[in-house]
Each structure stands twice: as C-alpha cells, then as structure tokens.
Amino acid sequence: MVSKPAARLALDMYVLAQGIRTGVYRVCDELFPRLTRSSRLDARLFYREGDEARAAPYIAERQLAAPLCQAAGGAPSSCADILLSPFGVAPPSWLLDYQLLHAHIIYDLIAINRPDFFSAEAATEVQNIVDSLDEDTVVFAISEFTKKDLLAARPDLNPRQVTVIPLAAGPAFHPCEDTAALSAVRAKYGIPADVPYVLSLATLEIRKNLDQVVSAFVLYMEQNEESQMHLVLSGMSGWKLEQLQLALASARRWRHRIVLTGFVDDCDLSALYSGALCFVYLSRYEGFGLPPLEAMACGTPVISANNSSLPEVVGQAGLMLDADDVQGVADALRQIASADQLRLELARAGLERAKLFSWDTCAEIVAGTLCAAYARHSERPRNRRHRPLAPGVLTRNTMRADGSLEANFLDYQNGARGPLFANSFPPQRADWPCWKDRLPQQPGANSIEGGLRTRGIFKTGTAERPLVTYVTVVRNNTTTLARTIESVQRQTYPNVEHIVLDGASTDGTLDLIRQYADRIDYFVSEPDKGLYDAVNKAVPLARGQLICILNSDDWLEPDAAEIAVHRVADFDGASLLLTAAQVRSGDVDTAWYPAFVHPGCYFKCANDCHNGIYATRAAYERSGPYDTSYKIAADFKWIMTCLDVNAAFTYTREITVNYSLGGVSSNALQHGVECMRVVRDRFPTLTQAEISGLYDCFFVFSNSHDLPDRPVNRTAFLRDLFARHSSNPDLLQALSWVCLEKLEYPSPHVSQQIIGLQSYAALNLKDWVKSALRTHPLAYRIAARVYASVRQEH
C-alpha cells in the first residue's frame, strides 16, 4: 500500500523577519524549527513580499533546511497545502485560495477587549486577524482563556476548530548556579552586587501594570526600612508609560533602589531569573504569560496576578493575588524574604510546574492537529462556500444586543438565529406527540422489538449534557443501513440515542438491526403506511432534547451531535437547528448549505436538508405531525409549519450529515406538484393559476416542468396579485419576503422591443412595489416594514 505524501506546510515567516523579540517572536522561534524537522509534514518557509532578505540571518543562525515559497507568483496551493500564520493576516491571494488549508495562532484578544491598552493601529491589526478566521480555519490558541475570549468574540466558530497549545519555557531556562555568570549579569545590567532583588520582566507598557509593582515595592520598603531589597524592571520600552513614570517619581527616597535594565539578551535571562529573590508579575491581562513560567523553570519563586490565563500557567506553584492588591504583594515579598523554607517550597513547586510545559509537546500538538485537519480538508466538497475575506465583520454586523447572531437571507454566520415572524399559530395537534418509551402493541399486529430499552436501559439528558436522539425509519435496505447505524455509534458527543423503525422488511433488514441490538436504544419492526407515517410513530419515542431524522441511506459526520448541542441555545423552547449536508452523487461531493427560512419560502421551497435538522421536543409539540398525505414534500410542509408556530430557527454551515441522492425524494416533478399543494393548503384564497404563477416566479426547481399558467409578464402578474389580495396581511407578508429576496423579475417572454433594453434590465421590486401598493395602505406598510428590517439586518 502506497502511503500518501506528507502535507506541504508553509510557515509564515512574517514575525521572524521583523526580528522584534516579543513573546510572539519566541513562540515562532521555538515552534517553527521543530515543525521543519517533523516527519509528519513537508515544511517550507513562506515569505511575504520583501521579507526574504530580512529573514535570511535568522534562517542561517537556526540552520533551517526547508524549501522556500513566495507570496507572489502562481496559485499558492501549487506550492503548499497548509499555511500556518503566527501573526498578521495572510496576503489576499493566499487567504482566498480555497484549496489551501489556513491555520492561525491566536495569542490574545487584549487589543479588542481592552483597546485602552493599545494604539488604534494595534487594535485594528488584531481585529483584522480575528475577522479573517472562518469556519474552515484551523485555530491554535495559546491558553484556554484565549480560546474562551476568541469564541466570545466569534461565536460562529466551532470550539472544536480551536486547539489549545500551551507554551513552554524551553531548555534555555534552568536554575543557574554559576556564581560568575550571576555576577556578570548583575554587572552588565547595573544591579548592585550582594543585594537581594525582586525581578519583574515585561515590555514596559500600561497593561503590564508595572506602576503597581513599583507601588508594592515602595510599600514593602516603607514597612521594612532595614531591608537591602532592590527592584529590577527589565524589558524594552513600550507605550502609554505615564502611570509607570508617575509611580517611579513617587518612589522618592527609594527610587535609587529601582533598576531599569532595558532589553535583556536571551543568553542572560536564566541568570537574571535565577539571581532574583522572587519574580513579580502583576499584568492585568495575559494570553498566556511566559515570564512567570520562565521564572519557575529557573527555580525562582513567583508572585503573580490571578487574572486571565495566569492561573493556567502558575497554578498552585506561586502566590497569586489581585493585580491591584499592593498590600498583599508587599506582604508576599516580606514572607519570601524572611522565610527560607517558603522560598524553597515555592522554588521546588515552580520547577515541577514548569516541567508540565514542553515545546516538543506543543509542536506535536500543532503537527497532529494540522495533519488531521488536512485529511478532513481534502475530503471537503470543492464547491463549498467561497471564503469571505473578513468573516468576522459579518459577525459584528449581524450580532444582536444580547450577543446572539442574526441571520437573514443575505447571509448568516454559523450559529446565527433567524427572526420570529408576525404569524403565530397555535399548536397544531394536542394529541401528538404522546411521548413514550416503547411502541404500544396493536391487536393482531406482528410487531418485533428489541434494543436497550427492552432490557430496562434508558438514556436521559441534562442541562449540561443534553441527549440527542436520531430516528431512522427503514424498509428493505440491507445495503446502507449498517453505515447509518455505525455513524451514530461513532459520534464524538457521548450522549446520543438511536431509534430504528423497520416497516416489516422482507430482505434481511431486521436481522441486520438485531446485530446492533446491544447498541441501538430501541427498534421495532411492524407494517406502516409509508415513510411519514413511520416517522410520526418514531418521533414520540425520542427521549432526547434534540431530535434528528436520519435516513437509512445517509450517514453522520462524527461530530454531528457535538455541533448540534453547541449550536442550540434553548433546548426547552421550540427551536430548530439547520445544518449543512454533504451530497454524495457518484464521485462528486457537493456542499448543501441550509437556506434561510422565511414566510416567502412557501413560494420558493425551503431548500434545506431534512436530515440536517435538529428539532427540540417543544418544536414537535407545536408543529404537530408530518402530513402523511404527502409522499415527498411532507418535510417541507413541516418546516414551514414550524416557522408559522414561531419556532426559532438557527443556522450553521457546518456539515453534519452525508446525504445520498436517489429515491422518491429526487422526483423533481412530483416534488414541485406537492410543493404547490402545500401553498394551496396554506393560502386557500389563491387560485390554481395564481399558485402556478408564483411557482414560475420563485420556485427553485421551476424549470423541472412546463406550466400551463406561466405568466407572460411576471412583473404585471405580481403587481396584480398584490392588488387582489391586499386585505390578506398573512399572504402579503409571505409575498413581501419572497419578492425582497429575489428583487428582480425580468420577463423573458416580453420582447426587448416592447419594453426597451434599459427598462428590461432595470425592472426590480422596489420600483413597482411603491407604485403598485400606494392605493393599498395595509399591503404597503407590510412591504415597507419587511424591506426596512432587511436593510437594517444587512
């Protein structure tokens, strides 16, 4: 068997080419050389325009042996499969190459959440990075805290696509016992010999809260005047230093005890840490916090702020206080200075804690995650949605005041929730569903049942871990049913159940189901009156807070249930989650993204995959059962009924199911006939000619057959329809939504000589709605209100 070649990983050299030795630089410096040596990836170095010469000295020093690739020239995917960006947005030609898998490291969202800590330019750069991430990006966060921050800013992202990679201190950081080296560092950086010193190392900028470090040190000296303690502040000068300068000026008689060393060379850091009595780090906000970890690796006791990611790093190995607890820090300094045993205990604890962090482990996590992600990426449909340059902008534009995302027919982000519409119908059937654990035996029926429930094993869901129920109805399908059952068994989410109803198969299907009797929660085999009759019997058997109908020739993605649970906000309310499907047809895979559902979908068809819909129990209680008089379109009618009873719709483009084409549902002609019947049932005042005309104007499959009542002029037809039904606000709302989504209605049967080429191109809804509805105030108000709401959503 020939193994596949390793994926070609392009490492973005942007940070290393800049040469500014910040924490981000250190991450790249430790991570990139390890990735170039990984046998799991074929690494190469990616240069942005003008960066090659600047990166050359670093490459020579680190002896990086990897091929080079440039931002300019040819399709990026011709020289790489994956692009890993450590900072900054990739060039557009790379960002918009849909065959390339994009990966990004996120360090923190401080510039977004606390813009007062940064300049406007820095905040914009971080915002652009966060905006550039989409549902296919592999994201690495350097702490759980950063991951949480990112998902709060971009709730459309899936937590599964964000992998935490804890950083490390590296082998260069270790206790230094060389007295000559310790003395040399003191001399080099102006630290008096033979005096104890407290160290704080960070870029000198407002977020690091160094003014409070100074204040705590001064307070300690005021309370311990006999002490010879010094404070050493190390790090390059940053920005917004007014508070630090004020604190230094206020130190007065202790100012000479405070040493500002400036930038410290990497080769001196271990000795500088090791020579300190303790290390103080009172930063207000950290994505990870390398300095405390480096100090612990050198055996130096740590006093740290207890905010953001710092507890993940320091744990129980240091003294953790509020960043503004000046007296608490002064007391901690006194304890460490006066108690040798405490100092030794903290040093030992810090050394053990630092061993938990490893750059080799970090690199292995990155390599493993990228390889697994690329394997999934290579199987994705090639027609998947084009990658917006800044998906996060859409997130901010469509976010409601409560932080939830707003969906509309113009676009939506993953997890976006659609609006509730004016219509509110009462629950459709009070007698359905009657929730039960087993199907009642009918007199004279030859029913056969089995599964876990028949052995007294029942699954339940909780608020923290809801139960997801998959319902499969089947008849005579031994070919693909096992694949369907196995896909439920392989779910990464731990709390799922599977209900299987067999329609008295005669081909061995029941024997196949029995093979899974110890894993299927409940199955029953008995005659039914068709697909939707079986579904109506099966749904009330669900114990889950979420219910999904899964056909016997379709199969789930492994993380389907996990996606569903993550995206549904209200498990008790009436709500539906619409997810994407991968359509399998021969050797061609196509992504089927859920269409936004609004009242106008009655006339265009809600083009959504039924097997990708997760409904709450309350949604079924309000919607009532599937209409068994339909052979194909009962699921379409059910979706629209859910909309009418004010179920909340949530949307995501994450693929949860693989959908197989074929069967009766693929009969486009019959589907269209039944969809027109759905319209007639919902709007009985419409004539058959009007229904056919609406079908011709809007139905997504209208070309599947010729209609005898096709309008000669669609614009005139719709104008007359609005006028004739101006007293029916329910119908007008649906018409307004479908018209606004389509907007233009050129009439292909009217010659350009009659209406003129220019007016032919310019015909659109906004023009004729205003003129047609001015004499019908109610209709005009509805249309205007819908149009205004859509403009506001956009």
Beta strands, then each sheet from edge to edge (+ up, - down):
strand 1: 7-12
strand 2: 41-47
strand 3: 68-70
strand 4: 82-85
strand 5: 101-106
strand 6: 138-141
strand 7: 162-164
strand 8: 197-201
strand 9: 230-234
strand 10: 258-262
strand 11: 278-281
strand 12: 302-305
strand 13: 319-321
strand 14: 416-417
strand 15: 448-450
strand 16: 468-474
strand 17: 496-502
strand 18: 522-525
strand 19: 546-549
strand 20: 555-556
strand 21: 575-585
strand 22: 588-592
strand 23: 613-616
strand 24: 648-660
sheet 1: 3+ 2+ 1+ 4+ 5+ 6+ 7+
sheet 2: 10+ 9+ 8+ 11+ 12+ 13+
sheet 3: 14+ 24- 20+
sheet 4: 14+ 24- 21- 22+
sheet 5: 14+ 24- 21- 23+ 19- 16- 17- 18- 15+
end
